[in-house]
């Protein structure tokens, strides 16, 4: 592509409805020349899915950091490989029988299945099902089984100092409340300690409350935990002027989940002899389970850019290589095998080590992304489900407040991505004349997101207005 330097009024001179295929290149060139922020670069590919031709390409094979646009790859791979009926299950299992006096004589296992949507009400439902099965006493050990996954809780290349942000959870097979707790601090009487509450409330996490209500001699209110030492103690300090809240990741998400399960058992009056960690016997039978389907998990990952949901899909694909040993490494290898089968590409042409794009080591090209978008577009069974899960311009998800004028509203279904140094957008566009486009725009060196998003939106406006 040759960047234009002599078309300063091109977009102004061309009404949106008058832009045709021949003028697209000139229009996008001019946007890049006029609006690309100093010190940044851009890579773009636009493919006309209706006519099966490349509409626009610039540096389309250059490897860039995808940020959360990588969730498109993760979701498409999971949907195509695991299938739309796949479920993320948490189960209660045992080899024992229930006696006439409502006693389960033997051990009970709470088995984690890496379900990102597991919530407190799910744990309570399982306990309700225990009661319904006639179990009021467990004469044995209550076990938590997290053996499906190794102990590596973060993806390779994740930034350690992003902890304790809730967007970077400590991943485990038993992970309630998306791996974080909510903390709310409410002022009380002036000079007194404010009220601190946790959600979900629990007896595991300790709170140190050194804050004071309406004490101007103190600095601003801070709510954190001792993340540097991987400690779950919540520390509240400073001046509490008004109600404030935040979400913090939990170290040892399985510990919190197991602790809550035991609390809920106590509340239900179900006794047990002891508790521990262990591996459920293969021949154990399922008493009850809670499940969440892949379509729901995928939608949350794409619409709301939920990192945890994306990583759980990514790690589940690794089970297709090692059914009983989930690891980031095996999931990465599965992505490599999937891409090799579908596109004949070598892993030297990209690098994917996690499922959500947090890693500093993820690199893909716009062409890679467009190939993936094209692949899922051609699958008549899977595409409608995938398409509906993407954010919609001016309507929902991370595009709710973008591209919301008449020319673009509801015409862009795409995934956003942003980390320091990268701002990305990839998905589908429906043109003014009814054609379907797959596109990917990757801005490199983007420290401030707004200028890069402006360019992306301008390019989408040109594409939405396309008429032949």
C-alpha positions in Angstrom: 0.0 0.0 0.0 1.2 3.5 -0.8 0.1 6.1 1.7 -1.5 9.1 0.1 -0.4 12.6 0.7 -2.6 14.5 -1.7 -6.2 13.7 -0.6 -6.9 16.0 2.3 -10.6 16.4 1.4 -11.3 12.9 0.2 -13.6 11.8 3.0 -15.3 15.1 3.2 -15.9 15.1 -0.6 -17.3 11.6 -0.6 -20.7 11.1 1.0 -20.8 7.9 3.0 -23.3 6.4 0.6 -21.0 7.1 -2.4 -17.9 5.2 -1.2 -17.3 2.2 -3.5 -14.7 -0.6 -3.6 -12.2 1.4 -5.7 -12.3 4.3 -3.3 -11.9 2.3 -0.1 -8.1 2.0 -0.4 -7.7 5.8 -0.9 -10.0 6.6 2.0 -8.3 4.2 4.5 -4.9 5.4 3.3 -5.8 9.0 4.0 -7.1 8.1 7.5 -3.8 6.5 8.3 -1.8 9.4 6.8 -3.8 12.1 8.6 -4.6 10.5 12.0 -2.1 7.8 12.9 -0.6 9.0 16.3 3.1 9.9 16.2 5.2 7.0 17.3 2.7 4.3 16.5 2.1 2.0 13.6 -0.8 0.0 12.2 -1.5 -3.3 10.4 -4.8 -3.9 8.7 -6.6 -6.6 6.6 -10.2 -6.4 5.3 -11.6 -9.4 3.4 -14.9 -9.4 1.5 -16.5 -12.7 2.6 -19.3 -12.3 0.1 -17.1 -12.0 -3.0 -14.2 -14.0 -1.5 -11.6 -11.4 -2.2 -9.2 -9.2 -0.3 -10.6 -5.6 -0.1 -7.7 -3.9 1.7 -4.4 -5.0 3.2 -1.5 -3.1 4.8 1.2 -4.9 6.7 -1.3 -7.7 7.0 1.4 -10.4 7.8 3.2 -8.3 10.5 3.0 -9.9 13.9 1.4 -7.7 16.6 0.2 -8.0 20.1 -3.5 -8.9 19.8 -4.6 -8.0 23.4 -8.2 -9.2 24.0 -8.8 -9.7 20.2 -7.1 -13.0 20.9 -10.4 -14.1 22.5 -11.7 -14.5 19.0 -9.1 -17.2 18.3 -9.8 -18.9 21.7 -13.6 -18.8 21.2 -13.6 -20.0 17.6 -11.2 -22.8 18.4 -13.2 -23.9 21.5 -16.5 -23.7 19.6 -15.2 -25.7 16.6 -13.3 -28.3 18.8 -15.4 -28.8 21.9 -18.7 -28.1 20.2 -21.7 -25.9 21.3 -23.0 -28.6 23.6 -19.9 -28.7 25.8 -20.4 -28.0 29.5 -18.1 -26.9 32.3 -19.1 -29.1 35.3 -18.6 -29.1 39.0 -19.7 -32.4 40.6 -20.2 -34.1 43.9 -19.2 -37.7 43.7 -18.8 -40.7 46.0 -18.4 -44.5 46.1 -20.5 -44.8 49.2 -24.2 -45.5 49.7 -26.7 -43.7 51.9 -28.0 -45.7 54.9 -31.5 -45.7 56.2 -30.6 -43.2 58.9 -29.5 -40.6 56.2 -25.8 -41.2 56.6 -23.4 -41.4 53.7 -20.9 -44.0 54.9 -17.8 -43.1 53.0 -16.0 -40.1 51.5 -17.5 -37.3 49.4 -15.7 -35.5 46.7 -16.2 -31.9 45.5 -14.7 -32.2 42.0 -13.6 -29.1 40.2 -14.1 -28.9 36.4 -12.7 -25.4 35.7 -16.0 -23.7 35.5 -15.6 -19.9 35.3 -19.3 -19.2 36.0 -19.4 -21.2 39.3 -21.2 -19.0 41.9 -22.2 -19.3 45.6 -25.8 -20.2 44.7 -24.4 -23.2 42.7 -22.6 -24.5 45.8 -25.8 -24.0 47.8 -27.8 -25.9 45.1 -25.4 -28.9 45.4 -25.9 -29.0 49.1 -29.7 -28.7 48.7 -29.4 -31.7 46.3 -27.5 -33.6 49.0 -30.4 -33.0 51.4 -32.9 -34.1 48.7 -30.9 -37.3 48.3 -31.5 -38.0 52.0 -28.0 -37.2 53.2 -27.7 -35.5 56.6 -24.4 -36.9 57.7 -21.1 -37.8 56.0 -19.3 -40.5 57.9 -16.0 -40.0 56.2 -13.8 -37.4 54.7 -15.0 -34.4 52.6 -12.5 -34.0 49.8 -11.9 -31.2 47.3 -10.5 -32.5 44.0 -8.5 -30.1 41.9 -6.4 -32.7 40.2 -7.7 -31.9 36.7 -5.2 -29.0 36.4 -1.6 -28.3 37.5 -0.7 -25.6 40.0 0.2 -22.9 37.4 -2.5 -20.4 38.0 -1.4 -17.6 35.5 -0.6 -17.7 31.8 3.0 -17.3 30.6 4.0 -13.7 30.2 1.3 -12.3 32.5 2.4 -9.2 34.5 2.9 -10.0 38.2 2.1 -6.4 39.2 -1.4 -6.6 37.7 -2.3 -8.5 40.8 -4.6 -8.0 42.8 -6.8 -6.6 40.0 -9.9 -8.8 39.4 -9.2 -9.1 35.7 -6.2 -11.3 36.5 -7.6 -14.1 38.6 -5.6 -17.0 40.2 -7.1 -19.8 38.0 -8.0 -23.2 39.6 -10.5 -26.0 38.8 -12.6 -24.9 41.8 -13.1 -21.2 41.4 -16.2 -19.5 42.9 -17.3 -15.9 42.2 -14.9 -15.6 39.2 -11.9 -15.7 41.5 -12.4 -12.4 43.3 -14.1 -10.9 46.3 -15.9 -7.6 46.4 -15.0 -5.2 49.2 -17.3 -2.4 50.3 -16.3 0.3 52.8 -19.1 2.4 54.3 -18.6 5.4 56.6 -19.9 5.4 60.1 -19.5 8.0 62.9 -16.8 10.6 62.3 -13.5 9.5 63.6 -14.5 5.9 63.9 -13.6 3.0 61.8 -15.8 2.5 58.7 -17.8 -0.7 58.1 -16.1 -3.2 55.8 -18.1 -6.0 54.2 -17.0 -8.7 51.8 -18.9 -10.4 49.0 -19.2 -13.3 49.1 -19.0 -13.1 52.9 -16.7 -15.8 54.2 -14.6 -16.8 57.2 -11.4 -17.3 55.3 -10.3 -13.8 54.3 -9.0 -11.6 57.1 -9.6 -7.8 57.0 -7.3 -5.2 58.6 -9.3 -2.0 59.0 -7.1 1.0 59.8 -9.3 3.6 58.0 -11.3 6.3 59.8 -14.6 8.0 58.9 -14.3 11.7 57.9 -10.7 12.1 59.2 -9.0 14.7 57.0 -5.7 14.2 58.6 -5.4 10.9 56.8 -4.8 10.3 53.1 -7.3 9.0 50.5 -9.0 5.7 51.2 -7.1 2.7 49.8 -8.5 -0.9 49.6 -5.9 -3.5 48.7 -4.4 -6.8 49.9 -0.8 -7.9 50.5 -0.4 -9.0 46.9 3.4 -8.7 47.0 3.5 -11.7 49.4 0.5 -13.5 47.8 -1.5 -12.9 51.0 -5.3 -12.6 51.1 -5.4 -10.2 54.0 -7.5 -7.2 52.9 -6.0 -3.9 54.1 -8.2 -0.8 54.4 -6.5 2.5 55.2 -7.1 6.3 54.9 -10.0 8.6 55.1 -13.5 7.2 54.3 -15.6 10.1 53.1 -18.3 8.1 51.3 -19.2 4.6 50.4 -16.5 3.0 48.2 -16.1 -0.5 46.8 -13.6 -2.5 44.7 -13.0 -6.1 43.5 -9.7 -7.9 44.3 -8.5 -11.3 43.1 -8.2 -14.1 45.6 -5.0 -16.1 46.1 -5.9 -19.7 46.2 -9.4 -19.6 44.6 -9.9 -23.3 45.4 -9.2 -22.6 49.1 -12.0 -20.0 49.1 -14.4 -22.2 47.2 -13.8 -25.2 49.5 -14.1 -23.0 52.6 -17.5 -21.6 51.4 -18.7 -25.1 50.6 -17.9 -26.2 54.1 -19.6 -23.1 55.6 -22.8 -23.8 53.5 -22.7 -27.4 54.7 -22.6 -26.2 58.3 -25.5 -23.8 57.6 -27.5 -26.8 56.2 -26.7 -28.9 59.3 -24.8 -31.6 57.3 -21.9 -32.9 59.4 -18.7 -34.6 58.2 -15.8 -36.2 60.0 -12.9 -34.3 58.4 -11.9 -32.4 55.3 -8.9 -32.6 53.0 -7.7 -32.5 49.4 -7.7 -35.6 47.3 -8.4 -37.2 43.9 -11.8 -38.7 43.3 -11.8 -42.5 42.5 -12.6 -43.2 38.8 -15.5 -45.5 39.7 -17.2 -42.9 41.9 -20.8 -42.1 41.0 -22.2 -38.6 40.6 -24.7 -37.4 43.2 -25.2 -34.0 41.7 -23.5 -31.5 39.5 -23.8 -27.9 38.3 -23.0 -27.0 34.7 -22.6 -24.0 32.5 -22.5 -24.3 28.7 -19.9 -23.2 26.3 -22.2 -20.7 24.5 -22.7 -18.8 27.7 -19.0 -18.9 28.6 -18.0 -17.7 25.1 -20.5 -14.9 25.1 -19.2 -13.5 28.4 -15.6 -13.8 27.1 -16.4 -11.9 23.9 -19.1 -9.4 24.9 -17.6 -8.3 28.2 -14.0 -9.3 27.5 -13.8 -11.5 30.5 -10.3 -12.9 30.8 -11.2 -15.8 33.1 -13.9 -17.1 30.8 -11.5 -17.0 27.9 -8.8 -18.8 29.8 -11.1 -21.5 30.9 -12.1 -22.2 27.3 -8.5 -22.1 26.3 -7.5 -24.6 29.0 -10.4 -26.9 28.3 -9.2 -27.3 24.7 -6.0 -28.6 26.2 -8.0 -31.6 27.5 -8.3 -32.8 23.9 -4.6 -33.5 24.2 -4.4 -34.5 27.9 -7.8 -35.3 29.3 -6.7 -35.5 32.9 -4.0 -32.9 32.9 -5.0 -29.3 32.0 -2.0 -27.0 31.5 -1.4 -23.8 29.6 1.3 -25.6 27.7 -1.0 -28.3 26.4 -3.7 -25.8 25.5 -1.1 -23.8 23.5 -0.1 -27.0 21.7 -3.7 -27.7 20.9 -4.1 -24.3 19.3 -1.0 -25.0 17.2 -2.4 -28.3 16.0 -5.8 -26.7 15.2 -4.2 -23.9 13.2 -2.0 -26.4 11.4 -5.0 -28.5 10.4 -7.2 -25.6 9.3 -4.7 -23.3 7.7 -1.5 -25.3 7.2 0.4 -22.6 9.2 3.5 -23.2 11.3 3.7 -22.0 14.8 6.7 -19.9 13.7 4.1 -17.6 12.0 2.5 -16.6 15.2 2.8 -17.2 19.0 -0.1 -17.9 21.3 0.5 -18.9 25.0 -2.8 -18.0 26.7 -6.4 -17.5 25.8 -7.3 -13.9 26.7 -4.4 -11.9 25.3 -2.9 -10.7 28.7 0.4 -12.3 27.9 3.3 -10.2 26.7 4.3 -13.2 24.5 1.2 -13.4 22.3 1.7 -12.3 18.7 -0.6 -12.7 15.7 -1.1 -10.9 12.4 -4.2 -9.3 10.9 -4.2 -12.0 8.2 -4.1 -14.7 10.9 -7.2 -13.1 12.6 -9.1 -12.7 9.3 -8.4 -16.3 8.4 -9.9 -17.4 11.7 -12.9 -15.1 11.3 -13.4 -16.5 7.8 -13.2 -20.1 9.0 -16.0 -19.7 11.5 -18.0 -17.6 9.0 -18.1 -20.6 6.6 -19.5 -22.9 9.3 -23.3 -22.5 8.9 -24.0 -24.3 12.2 -21.5 -22.5 14.4 -21.4 -19.0 12.9 -24.7 -17.6 14.1 -23.8 -18.5 17.7 -20.4 -17.0 17.4 -21.7 -13.9 15.6 -24.3 -13.1 18.3 -21.7 -13.4 21.0 -19.5 -10.6 19.7 -20.0 -7.0 20.9 -22.4 -5.0 18.6 -21.7 -1.5 17.6 -23.7 1.0 19.6 -25.7 -1.8 21.3 -23.8 -3.9 23.8 -20.6 -5.2 25.3 -17.4 -3.3 24.8 -18.8 -1.6 21.7 -21.9 -0.2 23.4 -20.7 3.4 23.3 -18.7 3.2 20.0 -19.8 3.4 16.4 -23.3 4.4 17.5 -24.3 6.8 14.7 -26.8 5.8 12.0 -24.2 4.7 9.4 -22.5 2.2 11.8 -25.1 1.3 14.5 -25.6 -2.5 14.7 -23.4 -3.1 11.6 -20.2 -3.9 13.3 -19.9 -7.2 15.3 -16.3 -7.1 16.6 -14.0 -7.8 19.5 -12.0 -5.0 21.1 -8.6 -5.3 22.6 -6.4 -2.9 24.7 -3.2 -3.3 26.7 -0.5 -0.8 27.1 1.3 -0.7 23.7 -1.5 -2.3 21.7 -5.1 -1.4 20.6 -6.9 -3.8 18.4 -10.3 -4.4 16.8 -11.4 -7.5 14.8 -14.7 -8.9 13.6 -17.4 -8.5 10.9 -19.0 -5.6 9.1 -22.2 -5.5 7.1 -21.8 -3.0 4.3 -24.4 -0.6 3.0 -25.0 -2.8 0.1 -25.4 -6.0 2.2 -21.9 -7.5 1.9 -20.2 -9.3 4.8 -16.6 -8.3 5.6 -14.1 -9.8 8.0 -11.5 -7.3 9.2 -8.7 -6.8 11.7 -7.0 -3.5 12.7 -4.0 -3.7 15.0 -2.4 -0.5 16.3 1.1 -1.0 17.7 2.8 1.4 20.2 -0.6 2.6 21.4 0.0 4.0 24.9 -3.1 6.1 24.8 -6.1 4.2 23.5 -8.4 7.0 22.4 -6.4 8.1 19.2 -6.2 4.5 18.1 -9.8 3.8 18.7 -10.7 6.9 16.7 -8.8 5.6 13.7 -10.4 2.2 14.0 -13.9 3.8 14.2 -13.2 5.9 11.1 -12.1 2.9 9.1 -15.2 1.0 10.2 -17.3 4.0 9.1 -15.7 3.8 5.6 -16.4 0.1 5.4 -20.0 0.3 6.6 -20.7 2.9 4.0 -19.4 0.7 1.1 -21.7 0.5 -1.9 -21.0 -0.8 -5.4 
